[in-house]
Amino acid sequence: MFVLILLIRSGLHNIDNEKQFLQEDKLISRVRIAWLIPIGGALMILHLVLHTIIDADYIARHKTPPERMRSGH
């Protein structure tokens, strides 16, 4: 999660840098493309948090997750 926070932070700095070179003659601006980095990092953090909650629930109920049941381990 720490690496993802650094990714989001660097993406936000990248957005600030791209605002200096703002050109409106393109179909998709460089600032909009730069927003993909922090958005992707935030979605990965959300995914990590949701899986942690699901795994904690399985541990609390003393159940085997369905992924382990299907794998044969």
Backbone as a chain_set.jsonl record, in Angstrom:
{"seq": "MFVLILLIRSGLHNIDNEKQFLQEDKLISRVRIAWLIPIGGALMILHLVLHTIIDADYIARHKTPPERMRSGH", "coords": {"N": [[0.827, -1.179, 0.0], [2.024, 1.179, 0.668], [3.703, 1.705, -1.517], [1.802, 2.147, -3.479], [0.647, 4.494, -2.535], [2.793, 6.215, -2.861], [2.894, 6.103, -5.656], [0.47, 7.355, -6.354], [0.964, 9.877, -5.294], [3.155, 10.721, -6.855], [1.88, 10.735, -9.308], [0.079, 12.851, -8.95], [1.879, 14.965, -8.75], [2.864, 14.839, -11.321], [0.609, 15.643, -12.747], [0.473, 18.337, -11.986], [2.84, 19.235, -13.209], [2.194, 18.827, -15.908], [0.204, 20.688, -16.284], [1.519, 23.031, -16.73], [2.253, 22.961, -19.363], [-0.072, 23.245, -20.821], [-2.09, 22.596, -23.518], [-4.627, 23.191, -25.764], [-5.175, 22.207, -28.256], [-5.264, 19.55, -28.785], [-7.025, 16.391, -29.016], [-7.363, 14.802, -26.703], [-6.264, 15.983, -23.707], [-2.993, 16.296, -22.186], [-3.112, 16.48, -19.465], [-5.447, 15.163, -18.733], [-4.73, 12.568, -19.414], [-2.646, 12.215, -17.628], [-4.07, 12.044, -15.26], [-4.816, 9.401, -15.133], [-2.931, 7.903, -13.759], [-3.029, 8.515, -10.841], [-5.716, 7.773, -10.452], [-5.75, 5.052, -11.166], [-4.0, 4.058, -9.199], [-5.512, 4.598, -6.891], [-7.694, 2.909, -7.324], [-6.411, 0.438, -7.163], [-5.651, 0.461, -4.46], [-8.193, 0.432, -3.286], [-9.024, -2.118, -4.138], [-7.152, -3.71, -2.778], [-7.855, -3.149, -0.104], [-10.493, -4.132, -0.004], [-10.069, -6.904, -0.484], [-8.558, -7.495, 1.773], [-10.441, -7.099, 3.803], [-12.288, -9.108, 3.127], [-10.689, -11.421, 3.43], [-10.089, -11.202, 6.176], [-12.618, -11.617, 7.221], [-13.081, -14.307, 6.495], [-11.068, -15.49, 8.051], [-11.947, -14.828, 10.62], [-14.29, -16.32, 10.751], [-13.345, -18.87, 10.675], [-13.178, -20.307, 8.259], [-12.432, -21.802, 5.08], [-11.295, -20.003, 2.303], [-13.089, -19.748, -0.853], [-11.386, -19.825, -3.088], [-9.174, -21.334, -2.297], [-10.384, -23.801, -1.838], [-11.067, -24.717, -4.394], [-8.594, -24.994, -5.581], [-7.277, -27.21, -4.599], [-5.319, -27.301, -2.66]], "CA": [[0.0, 0.0, 0.0], [2.934, 2.323, 0.705], [4.154, 1.957, -2.888], [0.677, 2.729, -4.205], [0.515, 5.885, -2.091], [3.851, 6.947, -3.57], [2.479, 6.193, -7.053], [-0.56, 8.396, -6.436], [1.62, 11.165, -5.036], [3.937, 11.102, -8.037], [0.92, 11.053, -10.361], [-0.438, 14.2, -8.709], [2.948, 15.883, -9.144], [2.902, 14.81, -12.779], [-0.501, 16.476, -13.218], [0.895, 19.731, -11.823], [3.827, 19.534, -14.244], [1.548, 18.876, -17.217], [-0.616, 21.905, -16.373], [2.377, 24.102, -17.237], [2.317, 22.845, -20.814], [-1.457, 23.032, -21.23], [-2.406, 22.917, -24.907], [-6.005, 22.79, -26.024], [-5.357, 21.814, -29.647], [-5.306, 18.087, -28.866], [-8.311, 15.781, -28.722], [-7.295, 14.464, -25.28], [-5.138, 16.749, -23.167], [-2.008, 15.536, -21.418], [-3.527, 16.499, -18.063], [-6.414, 14.07, -18.57], [-3.988, 11.313, -19.458], [-1.885, 12.131, -16.378], [-4.996, 11.662, -14.188], [-4.968, 7.949, -15.095], [-2.001, 7.316, -12.776], [-3.593, 8.48, -9.489], [-6.978, 7.025, -10.435], [-5.391, 3.633, -11.144], [-3.461, 3.751, -7.873], [-6.613, 4.595, -5.923], [-8.471, 1.688, -7.545], [-5.645, -0.689, -6.631], [-5.771, 0.513, -3.0], [-9.539, -0.046, -2.976], [-9.0, -3.564, -4.347], [-6.384, -4.28, -1.678], [-8.641, -3.026, 1.128], [-11.622, -5.062, -0.078], [-9.577, -8.274, -0.3], [-8.153, -7.637, 3.169], [-11.677, -7.262, 4.581], [-12.832, -10.442, 2.826], [-9.824, -12.418, 4.076], [-10.276, -11.107, 7.627], [-13.91, -12.241, 7.505], [-12.89, -15.756, 6.439], [-10.269, -15.89, 9.208], [-12.783, -14.714, 11.825], [-15.294, -17.396, 10.755], [-12.613, -20.143, 10.6], [-13.575, -20.978, 7.019], [-11.468, -21.765, 3.988], [-11.813, -19.223, 1.181], [-13.441, -20.599, -2.005], [-10.255, -19.98, -4.01], [-8.356, -22.455, -1.786], [-11.129, -25.047, -1.987], [-11.027, -25.145, -5.79], [-7.229, -25.253, -6.04], [-6.825, -28.501, -4.142], [-4.197, -27.178, -1.706]], "C": [[0.881, 1.256, 0.0], [3.393, 2.694, -0.71], [3.032, 2.587, -3.704], [0.449, 4.187, -3.801], [1.586, 6.744, -2.754], [3.507, 7.117, -5.051], [1.441, 7.298, -7.24], [0.064, 9.781, -6.254], [2.427, 11.631, -6.246], [3.018, 11.428, -9.214], [0.34, 12.444, -10.195], [0.613, 15.267, -9.039], [3.063, 15.956, -10.665], [1.786, 15.673, -13.365], [-0.137, 17.95, -13.107], [1.919, 20.135, -12.884], [3.18, 19.67, -15.619], [0.676, 20.121, -17.379], [0.201, 23.087, -16.883], [2.393, 24.12, -18.76], [0.928, 22.627, -21.41], [-1.666, 23.522, -22.663], [-3.794, 22.375, -25.202], [-6.228, 22.342, -27.465], [-5.42, 20.302, -29.837], [-6.703, 17.584, -28.528], [-8.419, 15.423, -27.24], [-6.063, 15.156, -24.716], [-4.214, 15.841, -22.349], [-2.382, 15.488, -19.945], [-4.527, 15.369, -17.804], [-5.721, 12.711, -18.586], [-3.208, 11.121, -18.154], [-2.782, 11.743, -15.207], [-5.171, 10.153, -14.094], [-4.075, 7.301, -14.041], [-2.592, 7.346, -11.365], [-4.919, 7.729, -9.404], [-6.703, 5.527, -10.372], [-4.833, 3.213, -9.799], [-4.549, 3.685, -6.816], [-7.476, 3.345, -6.086], [-7.731, 0.455, -7.029], [-5.689, -0.72, -5.106], [-7.148, 0.017, -2.574], [-9.614, -1.564, -3.102], [-8.277, -4.265, -3.191], [-7.182, -4.256, -0.376], [-9.802, -4.014, 1.119], [-11.176, -6.51, 0.127], [-9.121, -8.508, 1.139], [-9.373, -7.851, 4.061], [-12.266, -8.652, 4.362], [-12.001, -11.523, 3.509], [-9.964, -12.39, 5.588], [-11.595, -11.751, 8.035], [-13.791, -13.767, 7.492], [-12.081, -16.254, 7.643], [-11.116, -15.865, 10.478], [-13.811, -15.843, 11.908], [-14.663, -18.782, 10.708], [-13.063, -20.964, 9.396], [-12.439, -20.873, 6.007], [-12.056, -20.949, 2.846], [-12.112, -20.119, -0.024], [-12.293, -20.795, -2.982], [-9.373, -21.157, -3.588], [-9.074, -23.774, -1.971], [-11.022, -25.594, -3.41], [-9.631, -25.556, -6.226], [-6.679, -26.595, -5.597], [-5.649, -28.451, -3.192], [-4.65, -27.386, -0.303]], "O": [[0.523, 2.271, -0.597], [3.459, 3.875, -1.05], [3.283, 3.465, -4.529], [0.097, 5.017, -4.639], [1.315, 7.873, -3.162], [3.796, 8.161, -5.637], [1.531, 8.085, -8.182], [-0.268, 10.728, -6.968], [2.381, 12.805, -6.613], [3.336, 12.297, -10.027], [0.129, 13.149, -11.182], [0.28, 16.339, -9.545], [3.33, 17.02, -11.222], [1.993, 16.359, -14.366], [-0.404, 18.729, -14.023], [1.87, 21.251, -13.4], [3.572, 20.531, -16.407], [0.437, 20.561, -18.504], [-0.362, 24.044, -17.412], [2.531, 25.179, -19.371], [0.778, 21.903, -22.394], [-1.45, 24.692, -22.978], [-4.088, 21.216, -24.911], [-7.372, 22.118, -27.86], [-5.613, 19.832, -30.958], [-7.47, 18.261, -27.843], [-9.432, 15.7, -26.599], [-4.95, 14.94, -25.193], [-4.61, 14.77, -21.889], [-2.007, 14.547, -19.246], [-4.458, 14.699, -16.774], [-6.102, 11.809, -17.84], [-3.118, 10.008, -17.637], [-2.292, 11.16, -14.24], [-5.634, 9.661, -13.065], [-4.428, 6.259, -13.489], [-2.657, 6.295, -10.727], [-5.211, 7.111, -8.381], [-7.351, 4.81, -9.61], [-5.154, 2.133, -9.304], [-4.519, 2.818, -5.943], [-7.939, 2.781, -5.095], [-8.357, -0.471, -6.513], [-5.757, -1.796, -4.512], [-7.263, -0.737, -1.608], [-10.212, -2.224, -2.252], [-8.74, -5.29, -2.691], [-7.184, -5.235, 0.37], [-10.066, -4.665, 2.129], [-11.84, -7.263, 0.839], [-9.283, -9.609, 1.665], [-9.346, -8.684, 4.967], [-12.697, -9.3, 5.316], [-12.557, -12.444, 4.106], [-9.96, -13.443, 6.226], [-11.675, -12.369, 9.097], [-14.332, -14.442, 8.368], [-12.376, -17.315, 8.193], [-11.021, -16.766, 11.313], [-14.166, -16.278, 13.004], [-15.384, -19.78, 10.7], [-13.299, -22.167, 9.505], [-11.602, -19.972, 6.076], [-13.202, -21.176, 2.456], [-11.455, -21.146, -0.201], [-12.226, -21.83, -3.646], [-8.88, -21.896, -4.441], [-8.425, -24.786, -2.239], [-10.9, -26.804, -3.603], [-9.483, -26.371, -7.136], [-5.701, -27.074, -6.17], [-5.03, -29.485, -2.941], [-3.841, -27.318, 0.623]]}, "num_chains": 1, "name": "protein.A"}
